[in-house]
Amino acid sequence: MSVTGRPTPTPRRGVWHTPIADGSPAAALLSASAVRETCASVFATIERGESAYYRWQPERLGAATDCVLATLRQQYPSLDVPHHSRWRHFAAGGIDRWGPLGAGFGTDRRARARARCELALVSVLLDAGAGAAWHYVDAPTSMPLSRSEGLAVATLRMFAAGLFSADARVPLRVDASALARLDPARFAAGFGVTGSNPLPGLAGRVALLRRLGEVATATTAVFEPPARLGHLFDHLEAQAVRAALPAPLLLATLLRVLAPVWPSRLRQDGIPVGDCWRHPAATLAGAPAAAQGLVAFHTLAHWLALSLVEPLEEAGIAVTGQNGLCGLAEYRNGGLLLDTGVLVLRDPASVSGILRVHEPAVVEWRAATVTVLDLIAERVRAALGVDAEALPISRVQEGGTRAAGRRLAAEKRPGAAPPLDVEGDGTVF
């Protein structure tokens, strides 16, 4: 544990690309508890009526919860809600696209786990906003897909074709050397990008994967030479105690491994802190002064942690304490709050046009999303008579909040566009 009480990974032999000292400002921000605490401190300003952008209407929580419950019961009448993870997107349209690939590993569960971790890692890092104009046609099924489902299936097809492998004879793997020399033209073709079918942030996605390859090569403590991303599974397996890995430790490990991958935004002691943004109301108890005034979200890292649960559990590693992770601060969950009136814009004109991720209106919206999702989740569990272990925040998202947010968006705006237009660079949402 760090001096702030937040989980830190157990050191392993080998080199880290960017070592992060316990007790440093960066270490303080790289945890699920930092996300909850900093988001709550910003949300408190909205509750107190101090936000210039939003008004809090707690009386609408009941209506928002009812909307989520109705969606959950419609999608999962038996209440057997799966994890919210990338694996739901790979199966878009009810088609099991991973199954035939995974079957090729036979009884070698660890080899299959490595490949599943690789596919999840690459696919999640590419799962930033796709925009309303882009779509992907899954050639084997002729199925048109858009947004997250389209990105997921396109990535799976590229993975199956060996685009990320350094050995054409072994396509189902992701090698750091292949990522570092990723061909932008083949990558764009894999997503079906044309002049009339543009994918926002394409250059940023290529740069992110190339950077991942460089960092993996240099981080021998995790990826072991020759660097293969599947060695992340071995590293996580080593962190487990009696075949159990706490979900907050899973996230903390991913945040440390991926810290140097993110584009240079904010840095603490020279270390990139990823999806963190400035807001004067943000506080973090026990953290160094340099970490104050920063709000942590780590949305893609959370998304990756959720997407690794099933590969780890299939390989015999129980992921415990899943409600220790946070809701995702993205536009479907956030859209639910605005479209149900839990949050109300004080002046819609103040957020018209395209917003940048660092702007206060976006930071506050995302912070409110993390905090209010927990409130909605508590009400959903109470209505269903289950506890947080049975229905952690990830299952609440899969069962209701994201689907409800998407449905409301489709009812209210063309193309199911979110209520706020936030410009992405391919590395945040």
Secondary structure, 3 states (H helix, E strand, C coil): CCCCCCCCCCCCCCCCCCCCCCCCHHHHHCCHHHHHHHHHHHHHHHHCCCCCCEEECHHHHHHHHHHHHHHHHHHCCCCCCCCCCHHHHHCHHHCCCHHHHHHHHCCCHHHHHHHHHHHHHHHHHCCCCCCCCCCEEECCCCEEECHHHHHHHHHHHHHHCCCCCCCCCCCCCCEHHHHHCCCHHHHHHHCCCECCECCCCHHHHHHHHHHHHHHHHHCHHHHCCCCECCHHHHHHHHHCECCEEEHHHHHHHHHHHHHHHCCCCCEECCEECCCEEECCCCCCCCCCHHHCCEEECCHHHHHHHHHHHHHHHHCCCEEECHHHCCCCCCHHHHHHHHHCCCEEECCHHHHCCEECCCCHHHHHHHHHHHHHHHHHHHHHHHHHCCCCCCCCHHHHHHHHHHHHHHHHHHHHCHHHCCCCEECCCCCCC
